[in-house]
């Protein structure tokens, strides 16, 4: 399997209820029509056994950014309601 090299287009550092979260929007260097995001932590609600890992491959930068920001908002809301944090991607 060949290695995929990504260009980091934007990096976010946010604090959610005292937890540092890092997120990146990236694009493979050989395909400028695909955008992905990676997050350092995922969230899970009190009733879910597994963490919510969002879809992270998009065909436009705007969609990737919008979905990432919605995910971060959902992250905040879930922790406010007593949810928990699960490990995500390591950078």
N, C-alpha and C positions, 0 to 999 in steps of 0.2 A: 504494500500500500504506500503510495508516494506521500511525502509530507506536503501539507498545505500551508502556505505562507500567507498570513493576513496582514492587511494594512489597518491600523487602528485609526478610525475616523473621529471618534469622540469618546471621551472617558468621563464618567460621572463618579463623584465621591459624595455619598449622602449618609446622614446619620438618622437611623430609624430607632426611636426609643432607646437611645444610648448605644446602639450597635452600628459599627461602621460597615457600610455596604459599598462595594466597588462594582461598577458596571462598565462595559465597553461595547461600542458598536463598531463592527469590523467588516471588512470586505476582502474576499480572497484576492490575492494579487493578480491572478490569471483570469478572473471573472468579475467585471465591474457591474454586473447586473444582479448580484447576490449580496445580501447584507445579513449579518447575524449579530446577535448580542449575547454576551456572557455575563453572568452575575456571580459574585463571590458567595452569596447566600440565597437560599430559597426560604419560603415561608410555608407553614402548615397551620391549619385551623385546629381548634381543640378537638373537633370531631373526626378529623382525617388522620389516618395512620401514616400516610405518605405525604411528602412535601409536594407543593404545586410547582412543577417545572414548566415554564411557559414554552410555547412554540417559539423558536428563535431564528428561523430562516425566512427572509422576506425578499421581495423583488424590487423594493425601493427603499431608499434611506428614510424617507418620511414615514413610511409604515413601520420600519424597525424602531425609529425614535418614538413614535406614538405608542406602540405596544410596550416598549420598555418603560416609558413614563407611566402608563396605566398600571404596569406590573408593580412599579415602585409605590404607587398610590395604594394599590391593593395590599401591598406588604405592610404599609403603615396602618391601614384600617384593620388588618388581621391581627397585628400585634396589639393594637389598641383594644381589641375585643378578647384578648387573652391567648392569642395564637403563639406559635413557637417558631424558632429558626432552625433550619437544617443546612448542612454544608452544601455549597454550590460548586462552581468552578474555582480552581485555584489559579492565581496569576503569578 
